[in-house]
Amino acid sequence: MPLLTFVARVTDGLLLVTSELYNPMTHSESQEALDVYKAQARQIFKKLNPRSVSKCSIDSGAFTFHYVIEQDVCYLTLCDKGYPKRLAFLYLDDIHNEFVSFLTEMEAKKAKDEGRQPQHWHRLIDTVARAYTFIKFDRTIKKKGKEYANPNTRSNHTRLNEDLADIHGIMMKNINEVLKRGEGLDAMADITTGLKRDARSFKSGAKKVHLMAQWQQYAPFVVVAGILLFILILKYYF
């Protein structure tokens, strides 16, 4: 079943809404484990960018993260490993469609209140600056989560039978691989920044050396010219 569901902006990883369903683990285990997986989810969002693969599954212990990216918005859910992969992606597609409808209605109402024509729903995503701005959408996620909780229900069997999508090509990763790769990219970014800084310092130093070389080349002529000018001034005035 989808235990955790997140919706985030891909460009900066800003969480737009999170939702948590019933967890079969004991309360103490549940809270501790969920905190770990929530932290992992935030790390995943930090590694994403507009060029990331649009669909991916990431193994993490006894659970698996599944995500889809649609129009620079990432929909990510955490399911137990026994949950059907195809059903997880159908769930995320459903969440995406519901979220678009939710934002479209919100933008229409906002435009009406402000006396203007409604704009594309993505305007709300682009302009939001505060995390969990769309927390009201949590109710819809919980409703959908209950529908998809048991993969053996007739409705979910129907969904799977009617689904024509090929999921075999969806990338599969391990959480350690994802986080390690992120650390490598961060280190590479630090190295790149250092190289750029060193290049600027070298360029500045090269200019100083060039000026000093020019001064050493022309300094004797300047000195001789100054002496001659001084002698001419003495003769003319004295």
Buried (B, 14 or more C-beta within 10 A) or exposed (E): BBBBBBBBBBEEBBBBBBBBBEBEEEEEEBEEBBEEBBEBBBBBBBBBEEEBEEBBBBBBEEBBBBBBBBEBBBBBBBBEEEBBBBBBBBBBBBBBEBBBEBBBEBBBEBBEEEEEEBEEBBBBBEEBEEBBBBEEBBEBBBEBBEBBBEBEEEEBEEBEEEBEEEBEEBEEBEBEEBBEEBEEEEEEEEEEEEEEEEEEEEEEEEEEEEEEEEEEEEEEEEEEEEEEEEEEEEEEEE
